[in-house]
Structure formats: C-alpha cells, structure tokens
C-alpha cells in the first residue's frame, strides 16, 4: 500500500489523525465506516490511497477506483495486530446469518 498525502491540505481532524497514524507504517489493516457500509484496506495489498482535499481515493492495480467523501466517514479503525482484526471480523460475522436470510426480519 502506498499512501499519498498533501501536507498543506486542510483536512478534517479525523482524516489528519488517520494520515498521521498511517504514515507511522506500523499497521496491518484499517477500515473506514460510513453510514451504511464498511471499506477495508489491507497494508499488504498493492493499492494507492490518496488523501485529497475533500475525499479519500483508493486505486487498485487493475484500475478500479473507490472514492469516499470525507463527510461520509464517521469512524475509522486501525489495526496494528492481524489477530485482533481477525477476532473482530469473527465477532462481526457471528451476527451475519446470510445462510438463513429471508428478507423479512420482522415477524408479527
């Protein structure tokens, strides 16, 4: 993963803190939580993460791009330990019962 950042940009405090932590280069994974979705970024992937003036841009080796506007981001979680990340994902998957999904969760 390559991090690109304009030091002169005036970014929101959450983004400034995230960039400062990422530049320390002691993380294995981070995720960005938006209103109804979670975006995962793994340090070992060959991606470019650019922090622009108003958005975060991820570019993958195949040319796919993801843009996330800063106002859409309400939480970021940075993992320095892959075991903790995997444990968190396991706990989150405990609530994910896609095998039994019927589309109707309210029963009267």
N, C-alpha and C positions, 0 to 999 in steps of 0.2 A: 504494500500500500504506500502510495506517495501522497503526502499532504502538501497542498499549495494554499498559501495564505498571504494576504496583503497586510503587512504590519501597520500600514497607515489607515486601514479601513476602520470605520466607526461602527462596530458590530454590537449587538445586544450582549449584555453581561454573560448570559448562558453560553453563547457562542464563543465569546472571548475565553471563558474558563475552559470550555471543551478544547479549543485550539491549544491553549497553554498546556493542558494535560496530554494531548496527543503528541505535541512536539517533544515531550519528555521521552517518548518512544519506549515506555515500559507498560504497554497494554497488549492484550491479545485479541480483544473484541470490544466493540461498543455498539449500542443500539440507540436509535432515536425514536422516541414515542411521539406520535402525532394523535390527532383527535380519534381516529378510528383505525389506525394501522401502526405497525412497528417495522422499522427498517434496520436490518442487521448489517454490520460492517466488520469483516474479519481482517486482521492485520496481515495474514498470510496471503490474501488474495491480491492479484495483480490489478488493482484499481487505482484510480487517481481521485482523490477527494479534494475539491476546490471550495474554499470558503469565499464567496463573492460578497458584494455589498449587502444584498438582501436575501440571498439564498445559498444553500449548500448544493453542490453538483457532484455527482459520482459518475465517473466514466469507466466502463468495463472494457477489457481487451477486445471484445467482439464489437465494440462501438455503441452498445446500449448505454443510455444516459438516464440518470434519475435526478430530478430537481426537487428540492424541498425548500419552500419559502420559510424563512425564519419565524414569522408569526404562527405558522402551523406547528412548530416544535414546542412541546410543553415539558418534556423531560428527556434527559439523556442519561444512559447508564454505561459506565466504562468498567470493563473487567480487566484486571491485571493477572487473573488466575483462570485458566481454561476450566479447571474443575468446578469453580464457583459458577461460571457461566453455564456449564452443562447441568449442574444441580438446579439452577434457576429455571432452565428450559424444561427439565424433567418435571419440576413442580407445576409449571405453567401447562404442560401437556396433560397433567392429571385432570384438569378441568376441560380438556378438549376431547369430547367424545364423538368425533366425526363419524365413527362407525355406526352410531345409533341416531344420527341426525335425521329428524323427520321434517324439520322446517316449522314445526308447531310446538313451541315450548310452553305455552300457557294452556293448561288443562282445567276445564271447569267441571 
